[in-house]
């Protein structure tokens, strides 16, 4: 299973436009590329059904919640508090996405795509908010991915689109060739 995890670092009490707009933007990307969507530390005190209706009512992004509804119907929408120690095991290996990965934990997009080709499960975490992902995640998460490979910081919704698209592009190319080659030196 491949899961895009969005970690809220904005307000944890008040619902902001940025919350539901990011969800509405992420849903079609997840649906298109076969990812599940996991939301962590969002200020929604509602059932998943209510959340889908709420997002659909608030924005026309993602065809007014059509793809969020489809993810929910396929049981590919999850809402959790941010774990203090470790993430749910059903998501597989957790990967922090950052333009500044810890060198000891770096995984390349090509290496990740090769693992995906071998049916490994991953939870790719993206921070929603100007602070990025909480710093403690860099310490407890075993792999760090800079999707650009060049240390370029991406705005949250750009990263939400780029990460699944780039990884699945590599995966589909690897399916054609049998393996994925890294960048030339």
FIROTI-432632 format. One record per residue: residue in one letter; x, y, z of N, C-alpha, C in turn. Coordinates in Angstrom, 2 decimals. Layout:
<nodes>
  res      n_x      n_y      n_z     ca_x     ca_y     ca_z      c_x      c_y      c_z
    a        X        Y        Z        X        Y        Z        X        Y        Z
...
</nodes>
This chain:
<nodes>
  res      n_x      n_y      n_z     ca_x     ca_y     ca_z      c_x      c_y      c_z
    x     0.86    -1.17     0.00     0.00     0.00     0.00     0.90     1.23     0.00
    x     0.55     2.20    -0.82     1.23     3.49    -0.85     0.29     4.52    -0.27
    x     0.80     5.31     0.66    -0.04     6.29     1.34     0.67     7.63     1.39
    x    -0.05     8.66     1.05     0.43    10.02     1.22    -0.13    10.50     2.55
    x     0.76    10.86     3.46     0.34    11.34     4.78     0.57    12.83     4.89
    x    -0.46    13.57     5.18    -0.33    15.02     5.35    -0.40    15.31     6.85
    x     0.65    15.96     7.34     0.76    16.29     8.76     0.46    17.77     8.93
    x    -0.60    18.08     9.65    -1.00    19.46     9.90    -0.07    20.10    10.92
    x     0.55    21.23    10.54     1.32    22.01    11.50     0.74    23.41    11.63
    x    -0.41    23.63    11.01    -1.16    24.87    11.23    -1.93    24.70    12.53
    x    -2.94    25.49    12.71    -3.78    25.45    13.90    -4.36    24.05    14.09
    x    -4.28    23.54    15.31    -4.81    22.21    15.61    -6.20    22.26    16.23
    x    -6.70    23.48    16.44    -8.02    23.65    17.03    -9.03    24.21    16.04
    x    -8.65    25.24    15.33    -9.54    25.92    14.40    -9.34    25.40    12.97
    x   -10.43    25.13    12.27   -10.37    24.69    10.88   -10.11    25.91     9.99
    x    -9.05    25.81     9.19    -8.67    26.89     8.27    -8.93    26.46     6.83
    x    -9.04    27.44     5.94    -9.17    27.14     4.51    -8.06    26.20     4.05
    x    -6.84    26.44     4.54    -5.69    25.63     4.12    -5.90    24.15     4.41
    x    -6.62    23.83     5.47    -6.86    22.43     5.81    -7.70    21.73     4.74
    x    -8.88    22.23     4.50    -9.76    21.51     3.58    -9.33    21.67     2.13
    x    -8.65    22.76     1.80    -8.17    22.93     0.43    -7.03    21.94     0.13
    x    -6.15    21.72     1.09    -5.07    20.74     0.89    -5.64    19.33     0.74
    x    -6.64    19.01     1.53    -7.29    17.69     1.42    -7.93    17.55     0.04
    x    -8.65    18.58    -0.38    -9.32    18.55    -1.69    -8.31    18.43    -2.83
    x    -7.14    19.04    -2.67    -6.10    18.95    -3.71    -5.40    17.60    -3.69
    x    -5.21    17.03    -2.52    -4.51    15.75    -2.40    -5.35    14.58    -2.90
    x    -6.65    14.63    -2.71    -7.52    13.49    -3.04    -7.41    13.06    -4.51
    x    -7.52    13.96    -5.51    -7.41    13.50    -6.88    -6.02    12.96    -7.22
    x    -4.99    13.53    -6.61    -3.63    13.03    -6.83    -3.51    11.60    -6.31
    x    -3.97    11.39    -5.08    -3.92    10.05    -4.50    -4.72     9.07    -5.33
    x    -5.91     9.47    -5.72    -6.76     8.59    -6.52    -6.10     8.25    -7.86
    x    -5.56     9.27    -8.52    -4.97     9.07    -9.85    -3.77     8.14    -9.83
    x    -2.97     8.20    -8.75    -1.74     7.43    -8.71    -1.79     6.22    -7.77
    x    -2.99     5.88    -7.29    -3.16     4.66    -6.50    -2.71     4.75    -5.06
    x    -2.66     5.95    -4.51    -2.26     6.15    -3.12    -3.49     6.23    -2.22
    x    -3.30     5.85    -0.97    -4.26     6.16     0.08    -3.90     7.54     0.61
    x    -4.82     8.16     1.35    -4.58     9.47     1.94    -4.78     9.37     3.45
    x    -3.74     9.74     4.20    -3.82     9.75     5.66    -3.61    11.19     6.14
    x    -4.49    11.63     7.02    -4.42    12.98     7.58    -4.04    12.86     9.05
    x    -3.01    13.62     9.46    -2.53    13.57    10.83    -2.64    14.94    11.49
    x    -3.23    14.96    12.67    -3.34    16.16    13.51    -4.20    17.27    12.90
    x    -5.19    16.91    12.14    -6.12    17.90    11.60    -7.17    18.23    12.67
    x    -7.69    19.45    12.69    -8.61    19.87    13.75   -10.07    19.47    13.51
    x   -10.30    18.41    12.78   -11.67    17.99    12.49   -12.17    17.05    13.56
    x   -13.26    17.40    14.17   -13.90    16.51    15.15   -15.17    15.97    14.50
    x   -14.98    15.14    13.49   -16.12    14.60    12.75   -15.75    13.22    12.21
    x   -16.76    12.47    11.84   -16.54    11.15    11.25   -15.97    11.34     9.84
    x   -15.37    10.29     9.28   -14.90    10.40     7.89   -16.03    10.79     6.92
    x   -17.23    10.27     7.12   -18.36    10.65     6.25   -18.63    12.14     6.34
    x   -18.64    12.67     7.56   -18.87    14.10     7.77   -17.74    14.93     7.17
    x   -16.50    14.44     7.30   -15.35    15.14     6.74   -15.46    15.24     5.22
    x   -15.81    14.16     4.57   -15.98    14.16     3.12   -17.05    15.17     2.72
    x   -18.18    15.15     3.39   -19.26    16.11     3.08   -18.82    17.54     3.34
    x   -18.09    17.75     4.42   -17.62    19.09     4.78   -16.69    19.65     3.70
    x   -15.71    18.85     3.29   -14.76    19.30     2.26   -15.49    19.55     0.94
    x   -16.40    18.66     0.59   -17.15    18.82    -0.67   -18.00    20.09    -0.64
    x   -18.52    20.43     0.53   -19.35    21.62     0.67   -18.54    22.92     0.62
    x   -17.26    22.85     1.03   -16.43    24.04     1.16   -15.67    24.44    -0.10
    x   -15.48    23.52    -1.04   -14.64    23.84    -2.20   -15.06    23.06    -3.44
    x   -14.74    23.60    -4.59   -14.98    22.89    -5.85   -13.72    22.14    -6.31
    x   -12.62    22.31    -5.57   -11.37    21.61    -5.90   -11.62    20.11    -5.87
    x   -11.00    19.38    -6.80   -11.16    17.93    -6.82   -12.57    17.52    -7.18
    x   -13.16    18.32    -8.08   -14.54    18.08    -8.51   -15.49    18.01    -7.32
    x   -15.37    19.02    -6.47   -16.23    19.16    -5.28   -16.22    17.92    -4.38
    x   -15.04    17.38    -4.18   -14.91    16.26    -3.26   -15.15    14.89    -3.86
    x   -15.34    14.82    -5.16   -15.60    13.53    -5.81   -14.51    12.51    -5.50
    x   -13.25    12.92    -5.61   -12.15    11.97    -5.41   -11.92    11.64    -3.94
    x   -12.21    12.59    -3.09   -12.15    12.31    -1.65   -13.21    11.27    -1.29
    x   -14.40    11.43    -1.85   -15.48    10.48    -1.62   -15.09     9.09    -2.15
    x   -14.47     9.04    -3.32   -14.05     7.75    -3.89   -12.98     7.09    -3.01
    x   -12.03     7.88    -2.52   -11.02     7.32    -1.61   -11.68     6.76    -0.35
    x   -12.62     7.51     0.19   -13.32     7.06     1.40   -14.10     5.76     1.13
    x   -14.80     5.71     0.01   -15.57     4.51    -0.33   -14.68     3.29    -0.50
    x   -13.45     3.50    -0.98   -12.51     2.39    -1.17   -11.69     2.12     0.09
    x   -12.07     2.77     1.19   -11.37     2.64     2.47    -9.90     3.02     2.35
    x    -9.67     4.12     1.63    -8.31     4.62     1.43    -8.15     6.03     1.99
    x    -9.01     6.40     2.93    -8.93     7.68     3.62    -8.84     7.40     5.11
    x    -7.80     7.97     5.75    -7.56     7.72     7.17    -7.36     9.06     7.88
    x    -7.84     9.15     9.11    -7.67    10.35     9.92    -7.16     9.90    11.30
    x    -6.00    10.46    11.70    -5.36    10.07    12.95    -4.79    11.28    13.67
    x    -4.55    11.11    14.96    -3.68    12.03    15.70    -2.25    11.66    15.29
    x    -1.33    12.59    15.42     0.06    12.30    15.10     0.65    11.42    16.20
    x     1.14    10.23    15.83     1.70     9.34    16.85     2.95     9.95    17.50
    x     3.13     9.69    18.77     4.30    10.20    19.49     5.54     9.36    19.22
    x     5.36     8.04    19.07     6.52     7.15    18.94     6.62     6.50    17.57
    x     5.54     5.94    17.07     5.61     5.23    15.80     4.28     5.25    15.09
    x     4.35     5.04    13.80     3.14     5.07    12.97     2.53     3.68    12.85
    x     1.30     3.65    12.41     0.55     2.41    12.26     1.29     1.48    11.29
    x     1.46     0.24    11.68     2.27    -0.71    10.91     1.67    -1.06     9.55
    x     0.36    -0.91     9.39    -0.24    -1.28     8.11     0.24    -0.38     6.96
    x     0.83     0.77     7.30     1.31     1.67     6.26     2.70     1.31     5.75
    x     3.39     0.41     6.40     4.72     0.02     5.95     5.78     1.00     6.44
    x     6.81     1.13     5.65     7.94     2.01     6.00     7.52     3.46     5.88
    x     7.84     4.23     6.91     7.52     5.66     6.91     8.69     6.42     6.30
    x     8.35     7.42     5.48     9.36     8.23     4.81     9.01     9.71     5.02
    x     9.97    10.46     5.57     9.83    11.91     5.70    10.20    12.52     4.35
    x     9.40    13.47     3.88     9.77    14.19     2.66    10.24    15.58     3.07
    x    11.39    15.96     2.55    11.99    17.23     2.95    13.05    17.65     1.94
    x    13.22    18.96     1.79    14.31    19.45     0.94    15.64    19.40     1.70
    x    15.58    19.11     3.00    16.78    19.04     3.83    16.81    17.72     4.60
    x    16.93    16.60     3.88    16.94    15.31     4.57    18.23    15.12     5.36
    x    18.14    14.34     6.41    19.33    13.96     7.18    20.11    12.98     6.30
    x    21.36    13.30     6.04    22.19    12.50     5.12    22.26    11.02     5.52
    x    22.17    10.73     6.82    22.25     9.34     7.29    21.00     8.54     6.92
    x    19.92     9.25     6.55    18.65     8.57     6.31    18.12     8.77     4.90
    x    18.92     9.32     4.02    18.46     9.66     2.66    18.12     8.40     1.87
    x    16.98     8.47     1.20    16.59     7.47     0.21    16.30     8.24    -1.07
    x    16.77     7.73    -2.19    16.54     8.41    -3.47    15.18     8.02    -4.03
    x    14.62     8.86    -4.89    13.36     8.46    -5.54    13.50     7.14    -6.31
    x    14.66     6.93    -6.93    14.87     5.69    -7.69    14.87     4.47    -6.79
    x    15.54     4.57    -5.63    15.57     3.44    -4.69    14.18     3.16    -4.15
    x    13.45     4.21    -3.85    12.08     4.04    -3.36    11.20     3.39    -4.42
    x    11.33     3.84    -5.66    10.54     3.27    -6.76    10.87     1.79    -6.95
    x    12.14     1.42    -6.81    12.52     0.00    -6.91    11.83    -0.81    -5.83
    x    11.76    -0.27    -4.62    11.08    -0.96    -3.52     9.58    -1.07    -3.79
    x     9.00    -0.03    -4.36     7.58    -0.06    -4.71     7.33    -1.14    -5.75
    x     8.25    -1.27    -6.71     8.13    -2.34    -7.72     8.13    -3.73    -7.09
    x     8.74    -3.85    -5.92     8.77    -5.12    -5.21     7.69    -5.21    -4.14
    x     6.62    -4.42    -4.35     5.42    -4.46    -3.51     5.64    -4.09    -2.05
    x     6.62    -3.26    -1.78     6.80    -2.74    -0.42     5.81    -1.61    -0.20
    x     5.35    -1.47     1.03     4.40    -0.41     1.40     5.13     0.76     2.03
    x     4.65     1.98     1.72     5.27     3.19     2.23     4.22     4.22     2.62
    x     4.54     4.96     3.68     3.78     6.13     4.09     4.70     7.32     3.91
    x     4.38     8.20     2.95     5.19     9.37     2.65     4.58    10.59     3.32
    x     5.31    11.18     4.24     4.79    12.29     5.04     5.16    13.64     4.45
    x     4.16    14.51     4.34     4.32    15.87     3.85     3.76    16.80     4.91
    x     4.49    17.86     5.22     4.02    18.82     6.22     3.12    19.87     5.61
    x     2.02    20.17     6.28     1.09    21.22     5.85     1.26    22.40     6.80
    x     1.93    23.43     6.33     2.17    24.61     7.15     3.57    25.12     6.92
    x     3.80    26.35     7.27     5.09    26.98     6.99     6.23    26.37     7.79
    x     5.94    25.63     8.82     6.99    25.00     9.64     7.48    23.69     9.04
    x     6.76    23.14     8.07     7.12    21.82     7.55     6.78    20.74     8.55
    x     7.39    19.61     8.42     7.13    18.49     9.33     7.73    18.76    10.71
    x     7.08    18.28    11.76     7.65    18.43    13.10     9.05    17.79    13.17
    x     9.96    18.45    13.83    11.37    18.01    13.88    11.55    16.62    14.49
    x    10.70    16.26    15.45    10.88    14.94    16.07    10.68    13.80    15.07
    x     9.93    14.05    13.98     9.73    13.00    12.98    11.04    12.65    12.27
    x    11.92    13.64    12.12    13.20    13.38    11.47    14.06    12.42    12.28
    x    13.80    12.37    13.58    14.56    11.48    14.45    13.98    10.07    14.50
    x    12.67     9.94    14.38    12.05     8.62    14.54    11.73     7.92    13.22
    x    11.80     8.66    12.10    11.45     8.08    10.81    12.73     7.62    10.10
    x    12.76     6.36     9.63    13.99     5.77     9.12    14.48     6.27     7.75
    x    13.60     6.81     6.94    14.03     7.23     5.60    13.56     8.65     5.32
    x    14.44     9.42     4.65    14.15    10.80     4.30    14.30    10.96     2.79
    x    13.31    11.56     2.16    13.29    11.71     0.70    13.23    13.18     0.31
    x    14.18    13.59    -0.53    14.11    14.89    -1.21    13.71    14.56    -2.64
    x    12.45    14.77    -2.98    11.95    14.36    -4.29    12.67    15.09    -5.43
    x    13.19    16.29    -5.16    13.90    17.03    -6.21    15.33    16.54    -6.37
    x    15.89    15.96    -5.32    17.29    15.54    -5.36    18.26    16.72    -5.36
    x    17.73    17.93    -5.28    18.56    19.13    -5.36    18.36    20.08    -4.19
    x    17.65    19.67    -3.15    17.44    20.54    -2.01    16.49    21.69    -2.27
    x    15.62    21.54    -3.27    14.66    22.60    -3.59    13.41    22.42    -2.73
    x    13.08    23.45    -1.96    11.89    23.41    -1.12    10.65    23.63    -1.97
    x     9.66    22.76    -1.81     8.41    22.87    -2.56     7.27    23.27    -1.62
    x     6.38    24.09    -2.11     5.16    24.44    -1.39     4.38    23.14    -1.19
    x     3.61    23.06    -0.12     2.94    21.82     0.25     2.14    21.20    -0.89
    x     1.27    21.96    -1.52     0.43    21.37    -2.57     1.23    21.00    -3.80
    x     2.35    21.70    -4.05     3.24    21.30    -5.14     3.86    19.95    -4.81
    x     4.31    19.79    -3.57     4.89    18.51    -3.14     3.85    17.39    -3.19
    x     2.62    17.70    -2.78     1.54    16.71    -2.81     1.35    16.17    -4.23
    x     1.46    17.03    -5.22     1.32    16.59    -6.61     2.57    15.93    -7.15
    x     3.70    16.49    -6.82     4.97    16.04    -7.38     5.39    14.65    -6.89
    x     5.29    14.41    -5.61     5.83    13.18    -5.04     5.17    11.92    -5.62
    x     3.84    11.78    -5.56     3.25    10.58    -6.16     3.47    10.50    -7.67
    x     3.38    11.63    -8.37     3.54    11.61    -9.82     4.94    11.18   -10.23
    x     5.95    11.74    -9.59     7.32    11.40    -9.93     7.64     9.95    -9.59
    x     7.26     9.52    -8.38     7.53     8.14    -7.98     6.84     7.14    -8.90
    x     5.57     7.39    -9.20     4.85     6.44   -10.04     5.34     6.48   -11.49
    x     5.83     7.63   -11.94     6.48     7.69   -13.25     7.70     6.79   -13.29
    x     8.50     6.83   -12.22     9.65     5.94   -12.14     9.23     4.48   -12.06
    x     8.19     4.21   -11.29     7.69     2.83   -11.16     7.22     2.31   -12.51
    x     6.44     3.10   -13.22     5.94     2.65   -14.53     7.07     2.47   -15.53
    x     8.07     3.32   -15.49     9.25     3.16   -16.36     9.99     1.89   -15.98
    x    10.10     1.63   -14.68    10.76     0.42   -14.21    10.02    -0.85   -14.60
    x     8.70    -0.77   -14.63     7.91    -1.93   -15.07     8.22    -2.25   -16.53
    x     8.48    -1.22   -17.31     8.80    -1.41   -18.72    10.20    -2.01   -18.90
    x    11.15    -1.55   -18.07    12.55    -1.96   -18.23    12.96    -3.10   -17.31
    x    12.23    -3.32   -16.24    12.59    -4.36   -15.29    13.34    -3.84   -14.07
    x    13.90    -2.64   -14.15    14.55    -2.01   -13.00    14.66    -0.53   -13.24
    x    15.06     0.19   -12.21    15.15     1.64   -12.29    16.60     2.03   -12.05
    x    17.13     2.82   -12.92    18.50     3.30   -12.77    18.51     4.64   -12.08
    x    19.54     4.90   -11.29    19.70     6.19   -10.63    20.16     7.24   -11.60
    x    20.30     8.46   -11.10    20.74     9.57   -11.93    22.19     9.34   -12.36
    x    22.55     9.72   -13.58    23.96     9.62   -13.98    24.80    10.61   -13.18
    x    26.06    10.27   -12.95    26.96    11.17   -12.19    27.39    12.34   -13.00
</nodes>
